């Protein structure tokens, strides 16, 4: 049975609490604070890291507590910041870091993330659909 719009309005902390894969969890979730869909944007930043650097975020950490502490403090996974990157790579890394902003309000929306990736020809043929409660759903017809 599909959920109703009333059922879809919920306190997100009540739904999942501090549950998930630690390397993808946002600081506010780890701190048991109120969180929004911007947590998913943070997680997407971690996936961008994995795809680009071919490493798991916080690969150099030894314990879950060490990772938890780094995330709470806003310490990002390591990468060679002195390396020579192309203009596209620098833009990709900047977007990745914006997704990882400790302040959720500074993280882009998923619509913005997808638009920026599309502008750089990372993805194409996006179709945006407006949905109830001012939520935008985006489907990707093809990836490069």
N, C-alpha and C positions, 0 to 999 in steps of 0.2 A: 504494500500500500504506500503511495507517495506521501511525503510529509507535507503538512500544511504550512502556510506562511507564518502562522502563529508558532508552530513547532520549530521553525527555522530561526526564530528570534530567541537567542539563548545567550547565556554567559559562557563565552568560549573557555574560560578556566574550568567551569564545571564539566565541560565535555571531555577535555583531555588532561587537564592538570599538567604536571611535570612528567609527561610520558613522551617518549620518542627516542630517536637515535641522537646521542649527545652531540656528535660533531655537526649536526644540522640544527640544533636547538638555539634559539635566539636568547640574548641575555635576559629579557623580561620573563621568558618562560622558565629559565633556570632559576631565576630569583623568585619564582612564584608570584609574579606581579600580573596585573591585568595585561592581556595581550590581544592583538587583532590579527587580521590577515597579513599584516606586515611581517609576522613571524615566518610566513611562507616565502616572502621575498628574501628574508635573511637566509633561509635554507637554500633558496635558489642560488644565492651568492656562493654558498659552499659547493653546490654542484658545478657552478661556473669554474670555480677553482680546480675541482677534480678533472673536469674536461680539459682545461687549458694547460695545467701543470702536470697532469697525469700522476697526481699524488692525492692521497686522502688528507683532508684538512687536519691539522694538528698531528701529522704523522710522527713528529719528533717528540711527542708527549708520552710519558710512561704510564700515567694513571688517569682514571676518569676524573679524579679530584683536580689534577693539574689542568686538564682540559676545561673543566667547569670554572676554575679560577680564571683562566685566560679569557674565556667567553664573557664572564661577568665583568671583567676589567676592560673589555673591548679590545683585547690583544688579538690581532688577526693572524691567521696561519701564515707561516713563513714562505717567502719567495724572494728571489734575487731582484731587489729593487734597483740595483746598479746595472743590471743587464741592459743590452741595447734591444729595445722593442720597436716594432714598426708603429706607425701612427694608429693603425687599426688595433694592434695589441694593447697599446697604451689606453685607448678608448674603452676597450673590453675590460681591462684591469680597473679602470676608473669606475665603470659601471658595477663591477663585482664588489669593489670596496664600498660604493654607495649602498648597495644591497646589504652590506654588513654594518651599516651605521649603527652605533650603539643606541642612538635615538631613533625610535621607529618612525617618528614624523619626518625624518630626513631621508628615509628609504623611499625609493620611487614606488609607484603603484605597478602592478603587473602590466597594465596597459602601457605605461611609460617604458618599462623594461622591454616589452615586445616591440614597441615602436622603434626604440633605439637599436635593437638588434636587427630589425627589418631595414632600417636606414643604412646599416652597415653590411647589408646583404647576407646576414647570417641565417635568416629565415625569410620566406616569401609567402605570398598568398594568404595573408591574415584575414580572418572574417570576424568582425566584432558584433556581438549581439547584446543589446541591453536587456536586462532581466529585472525582476522585481527587486525592490529595496536598493535600487541604484547600484546593482552589481553588474559589472561588465564581464561577459564570458567571451573568451577569444579562442578560436580553434585555428590550428595551423594545418594547412593542407599539405605543405611539403617543407622539408628541411633540405638544406644544401649538404 
